[in-house]
Every structure is written in structure tokens, then in C-alpha cells.
Amino acid sequence: MSIGAPPSSPPAMDPSAVIRSKPYLIALVLAALLGIPISAVAYGFLALTGAIQESLFDDLPKQIFTGGAPAWWPVPWLALCGLLTGLTIRYLPGNGGHSPAFGFKTGGGPPVDRDLPAIVLASLTTLSLGAVLGPEAPLIAIGGGLAALTVHLIKKDAPPMALTVMAAAGSFAAISTLLGSPVLGAFLIMEAAGIGGARLSLVTLPGLLASGVGALVFIGLDNWTGLGSFSLALTSVPPAVDPTVATMAWALVMGAAGALLGWVIRWIGLSLRPVVHVNRVLVTAGLGLVIGLTAMAYQLITDHSFTQVLFSGQDALPELVADATDYSVGVLIVLAACKMFAYGLSLSAFRGGPVFPAMFTGAVIGIAASGLPGMSLAPAIGMGIGAMCSAMLRLPMTSTLLATLLLGKDGVTVTPQVVVAVAVAFVITTMLPTPGKEAEAPVGSTP
């Protein structure tokens, strides 16, 4: 090599050679083995969350009140939710994980072992006491953190690539059936993390293996315990209709509406974050109180349960779609407004994932729009879910799959409209001004 010539770049990695290597085959076996305990931990976390929700918001009020829970019932629980979540984030290491106000994030490496207690406690209080966020982001962090911890215990000097592969496998296993399909959960992680090129097959193969094992564990624990599958699925699907010029035109409108409404939700969350940082515990408790009051107002105005406004929307979505024709447009508008407001407040200070609230809000908007001229219920729901997920997650491929796979075989029919709505929402979202500073404080810092 001549003097002054640039140093040669390292040889490109050959994925096929890596896959045939002994260390990688060992990693596959370890990924499959890790899928068993990590998916069991995820199942237990979801079961505990559901048990607390049912006990506090269903069983307890039935024991105290003859006519069911009064409208004010969620107010003190949401205040407690904010207090406990704020204390956890403020005083335990790890900041409780990523803030959901910045969208769905999987980068930055798995959490270290000392951060896991705060992630578990902050998400548990958030999800079980009524804040409007989902379990997918905490489960991904918990699964990745537990996998990385296991690798460290086995081999302290494990290379970074091994940690990345095994942490991804742990995350795959943790949400193996949460979204209704192991493949959909894996796709969500891959698109969010931007995994591509040579790393794609190397990272995803152990992850898919762990996810498949995790799905079997979820099914087995459901059959053994009878606690539930915790997998998103609709009990009743609207009849499919062929795409028309009218529904394709409405897809443009739904995509634009989803982008604008998603911007409003993110604006609420990001604008309140500086206030949250002034006094984490006090402000988070106050925001919980406002969320509870919002749910109370919804029940007083519409005579429908406050639980539709609270929680992630995962459990309420199937019932909403099954009874879609029983809701007036006015009730749906009030529900969408209350859910969006509570969603934005939850993004600002609590810990959880943005996927399920976006899906529920999109479904409400779609049902409200289904009576428009030329519109039908199935494509309206699909377009609403796809557009809102695209605006909130900024993951167009995952958003399309979330909307179409949820509708089962009818999802194939509505795919063209969903694709248009998702694309329009994604483009407009990227063109809109950023609603707040999107640079999260370093994990472990006081904010």
C-alpha cells in the first residue's frame, strides 16, 4: 500500500458464514431456551396487570355499590397511579425506561440490570391503575434486559453483537403473541430498530425462534392457568366490501385526519414534559387526577363506562367493534376526544407503549366515519387504525399490518384503502412541524 493511501475498510460480513459458525448455532439454542422463561415472565406481567385492573375497577366497586362503579371511581386511582409512577421514575435508577412521548423506540441497547426494577414498577402502576398506554414497550425492554443480563452472567466479556442478538431475541419472546401474531411483533421491533442489510437475518433468526417458543409458552400458560391469552383479536369482524372509488377517496381524508389528530396528541404529551420535569412526582400525580376526571366526565356525558377512556384499549377494542352500530356519532366523538386527551397526558409523564391507544383511537374515528356517503364499516376501521398508528408510531409498514391483520381475512380486502391512509398520514406527519423537543433526557437522569 502506498504512503498516504486511506486504510482499507474491514471485509464485509458474510451472513451465511456467520450462520454456519458454531457460536451462532449456540446462540440459536440459547435464544430458544431464553424464550421459555422470558415469555413466562411477560405472561405473568400481563396477568398481574389484568388482575389488578379487574380487582380495582370491576370487582371492588361491585362489592361496595349496587349499581356498579360510580363515575368518580377512577379519580383517586388515577391520582395514585401518577403518584406511584412519579416516585418510581424520580427515585429509582433508569428513569423508568424510555418516555413514550418520543414514539416507539427500541434503540440505545437493552436496559442494564439495575434499570429493570424501575421499568417494571413504572409500567405496572401505569398500566394497572388506568393511564392510557400499552404494555408492548415495557415488555420489549424487560425481555431485552433479561436476555442481556443472562448473557452477561454466562459470559461477562460477550461481544456487542452477541448482546444485540440475544437482547433482540428476548424482546421478540416477550411480545410473541401480544399483537396477535409472533411475526407482527417481530416486524414491529425490526422496523422500529431499523434493522436491515446483513444484520437482518442474523438478528431476526434467533428472535423469530425465541418468539415462536414464546408463543407456545403463552398458549400453554393460558390453557394451564385459564387467565387469558392476552393476544389482541377481534371477536366480531365487520363484513368485507370491495374497494370503491369513494372509499379510496375517503382514505385520503382519513390519512390526513389521522396525521392531524396524531400531531395534537403528541403536542399535548411533548408540551407538558417541561412542566413534568419541574416536579416529577407532584405533576405526574396531578396529570393522573386530570385523566381520572376526564374518564369521569365521559361516563357522566354519555352514560358509557369510564373504562373505555382508561387503559390501553386492548381489551375494549373487540367489544367496541362488535357493538359499533350501537354507538351514536356524538358518543363516538366524545369518546375520541376524551381518549385522545387522556392519551396525550399519559404520554407526557407515564411509562408504557403507544401502540394500543393509537389503535383504539383510530377504530373509534373509523366507526364514526363509517356512516359517510360511500363509506363502509370494515374499511373505515382499517383506515382509522392504520392512519392513527402511522401518525403516532411513524412506522408505515407496521401500521399497515396492524390494521389489516386485525381484521382477519377481511383485511386483505381493505388493504388498498389502508395503504393509502397510512401513506398519507405518514407523509403529512413528516411534513408537520415537530410539536415539541424530541430529544429525550439520558436514561438515568433526573428528568
N, C-alpha and C positions, 0 to 999 in steps of 0.2 A: 504494500500500500504506500502511495506517495505521501510525502510530508504535507500536512495541511488538509488532506482529504478528510471528509467527515467520517466519523466512526460508523462502521457497518451496524445496521439495525439487527436486533436479535432475530433468529429464524422464526418464521411464523409457526404457531402451534398447530399441530396436526390432530384434530379431534379424534380421528379413527385410531391413531396410535395411542392416544391417551385412554380411550375407552377400552383398548385391548390390554392396557397395563394392569399389573397386579394391584397397585394401590387404588386404582379406580374401581376395580371389581370388589375390593374390600369395602370401599366407600358405598357401593350399591347395597351390599349386605348390611352394612351399618345403618344406611338410610331406611331399609325395610324394617330393621329391628327398632330403630328410633320411632318409626311411625306408630308403633303399638302404644308405648307409654305416653307420647306426646298427644296423640289423638284421644287417649283416655283422659288426660288432664284437660284437654279442650272440652270434651263431653261433660266432664264434671263441672267445669266453669260455667258452661251454658245451663246445666241442670240446676246448679246453685242459684244462678241469676233468675231463672224461671221460677224456682221455688220461692225465693224472696218476693218476687213480683206478685205471685199468686197469693201468698200469705198476707201481704200488707194491703193489696189493692182489691182483693176478692174475698178471701176467707174472713179476715178480721172485720171488715165492715158488715158482713152478713151476720156475724155473731153479735154485733153491737146495735145495728139498725135494722128495722123490719123492712124498709123499702129499698134496701141496697145502699151503696155508698152515697152520701150527700155530695153536692157539688164542691164543697170546700175541702173535702177529704185529702186531695193531693197537695194542698198548700203547705202544711207543715212537713210532709215527707220530702217535698222538693227543696224546702229550706234546709232540712237535714242533709239532703243529697249534696247541696252546694257546700255546706259546712264541712262535711267529711271529705269531699273531693278536694276542696281548697286546702285543708290541713294536710292531706296526703301529698299533694303536689308541692306545698310550701316546705314541708319539713323532712320528707324522705328523699334520698338521692335519686336522680334520674328524671326529675321533672314530670313524672307520671307518663313518660313516653312523648311521642310527637303530638303537637296540637292539631286537631282535625280542621282548624280554620284554614290551614295551608293545603288542604286537599289530601288525597290519598298518597301517602309516602311510604316507600319501603327501603329507600337508600340510607347511606350512612352506616351500614353494618348493623349486625344484631345487637341488642342491648346486652350489657355485661351483667354478671350475676347480681351485683349489688343494686342494680336498677329494677330488677324483676318485681320485688315486693311492691314498689310504688305503682308500677304498671298494672299489676293485678288488683290492688286495692282501689286505685283511682277509677279504673274501668268498672270494677264490681259495683262500687257505690253509684257511679254514673248510670249504669245500665239497669240495676235492680231498683233504684229509687225514683226513676221516671224521667231522667233527662233524655233528650231526643237525639240519640246517637246509636250506632250499631256495634255489634261485637267483633266485626271482621278485623279491624286494625289491631285491637289488643290481642286477639288470638294469633295473628301473624307475628307480632312482636314477642309474645310468650313462647310460641313454637320455635321461632328462630333463636331466641335467647337460651331456651333449654337445650337445643341441639348444639349451639356453640359451647355452652357450659360442659356438655358431655364430652365434646371433642377435646376441650382443654383438660378435663380430668383424665382422659385416656392418654393424651399426648400434649404436653404443655407447649412444645415448640412446633405445633402443627402449622404448615404453611398457610398463608392467607387464602389461597384458592380452596384448600380443604375446608376452611371455616366457612367460606362463602357457599360452597356446595352443600354442606351439611346444614347450615342455617336456613338455606332456601328449602331444603327437604323438610326441616322441622316446621317451617311456615306452611308449606303445602299440606302437611299432615294435619295441622291444627284447624284448617278451614276446609277439610276434604269434602264434606257434604253440606256445608253451611249454605252455599248459594244454589244448592240443588244438584250440582254435578262436580265431581273432582276436577274435571277438565276446565270448567268455568272458573273455579277458584284458582287453578294453576295459571290460567290465562290472565286473570286479574293481576297476579303477582308479577308475571313476566312483563306485561305491558307497563305496569307502574314502575318497575325497576329498570325498564329499558334494556332488558337482556336480549342480545342479538349476536349475530356472527358466530364465531367459533365457540363462544361461551354458551350459546343457546342449548345445544344438545348435551353439553357436559353438565350444565346446571339442572336442566329440566328432567333428564332421565332419572336421577336419584329422587328428584322431587315428585315426579309422577308415580314412581314406585312407592314412596312413602305415603303419597296421597291415596293410592289405591288400597294400601294396607289400612290407612286411617279410616277410609270409607267402610271397610269391613268391620273395623272395631266399633264405629258409630252404630252400624246396623246390629252388631252383636250385643252391644250395651243397651240399645233400645229394646231388643227382644228380651233381654235378661232383666232389666230394671223396669221397663214399661214407663219410663219418664218422658219419652218422646224422641223423635228423630232429629229435631232442631234443624231440619232442612227446609229451605224455602220452596213451597209448592202451592199452586192454586187448587182448591178443592172443586171449583167450578170455573170453566173457561168459556168465554163468550163464543158464539158460533162464528166461524171464519167467513169472510167475504172476499171476493176477488178485488184486487186494486182497481180503482177507477181514476179518471182524471180529477174528479172532485177530491178524493182522499189524498191524491198526490199533491194537489194544491194546498190542502189543509196541512200537509206535512211541512210545507214551508213556514206556515203560520205557527204551527206547534213548535218547530225548531227555534224560531225567533222568540216566541213566548218563553220557552224553557231557558234560553240564554239570558233573557232579561230578568226573569224571576230568580234564576240561579245567581245572577250578579247581585240582586237585592239581598239574598240570604247571606252570601259571602261578605257583602258590605256590612251587614249587621254584625257578623262574627268578627271581622277584622277591625272594624271601627271601635268595638268595645274592648279589644285586647289591651290597649294602653291604660284604660280605666281599671281593668282587672289587675294589672301589674302594680297599681298604686297600693292596693291592699288585697292580696290574693284571697285570703280567707273570707274577709267581710264582703267583698264584692261578689265572689262566687256564691256565697250564701244568699245574697240579695238577688242575684240572677236566678237562682233556683226558686226563690219566692215568686218572682215575676212569671216564671214558667208555670208554676202551680196556679197562679191567678189566671193566667191565660187559659189553661185547661178548665178551670172552674167557670170562666166566662163562656167557653164553648158549650158546656153542658147546660148552663142556665139559658143560653140563647136558643139552642137547637133541641134540647131535651135528649141528646145523644150522649153516650158515656164519655167522660173526660179522658178515658184511656186511649181514645183514638188520636188525641193530640200528643199524649205522652209516649215514651218508649221509642224503639227504633221503627216500629211499623211492620216488622216482620210477621208478627202473629196476627195483626189486624188486617193486613193486606188481603189474605184469602177471603175473609168474611166481607170485606168492602167490595171486592169484585163480584162475589156471589150474590150480594144484595144490592148491586149497583142501581137497579131500576127503582129501588125504594127510596133513594135519596133525591130530594129536590135540588135544583141548580143553586138555590140560595144557601142551603145547608152545605153543599159541596164547596161553595166559595168561602163560607165562613170557616170550614174545616181546613181548606188550603191555606187561608190567611193565618189562622192560629198555628197550624203545623209549621209553616214557613218561619213565623216569628219565633216560636219555641226552638226550632232547628237552628236559626241564626244565633240565638242566645246561647244555646248549648255548644255551638262551635267555638265560641269566644273563650270559654273557661273550663269546659269539662273534657273528659277523655273517652274517646270511642271512635267509631268509624263513620264515614259519611254515606255509605252505600245504601243501606236500607231506608233511612229517612228520605233520600232522594227518590228512591223507587216508589215509596208510598205517596209522596207529594205528587210525583208525575202521574201516578194512577188516578189520584183524585182529580187532577186537572184534566186528564183524558176522559174520565167519566163525565165531568161537567161539560166537556166539549162534544160528547158523543151525539147530542141532540141537534147539532148544527146541520144545515142542509147538506146532503151528500156525505155525511159522516156516519160511521158505524162504531159500535162499542169496541170490538176487538182491535181494529187499527188505531182507534183513539187512545186506548190504554197503552198499546205498544209504543205509539209515538210519544205519548206523555212521559212514560218511563224512560225511553231512550233519550229524549231531549233533556230531561232533568239530570239524568246520570251523566250525560255528556257535559253539561254545564258545570256540575259540581265536581266530577271526578277528572274531567279533561282527559278521558281515556276512550276515544271513539269506538274502537273495536270491542272493548269490554262492554261498553254501554249498549251496543247493538246486540251482543249476545245475551246480556241480562234481560233485555226487553223481549227478544224473540224466543229464547229457550223457556222463559217463564210461561209463555202461552202454549207450550207443548207443540203438538203437530200443527195447530193453527198459526204458530209463529212463523212457519215457512210462508204462509200466505201473506202475512203483513210485513214481511221483511223489506220489500221495496220502500214502503212508506216510512218504516223505522229508520232505514239507512238515510233517507233524505232528511228526516227530522234530526237525526244525530249529527249529520254533516253540517247542516245549517246552524244548529246550536253550537257546535264546536268552533266553526269559523267565526261566528258573531262573538262568542266568548273570548276568543283570542284577540279580537279587534277592540273590544270594550276596554276602557281604562281600568287598571288594577284598582280594586276598591279599597286597598289598604296596603301597608307594607308587608310583603310576602317573604320576609326573611326571619325565620324562627330563631329565637334565642338558643344558644348552645345547650344541648342536653346536660342537665345537671346544674344549670344556672338558676338563680332565684326566680326570674320571670317564668 
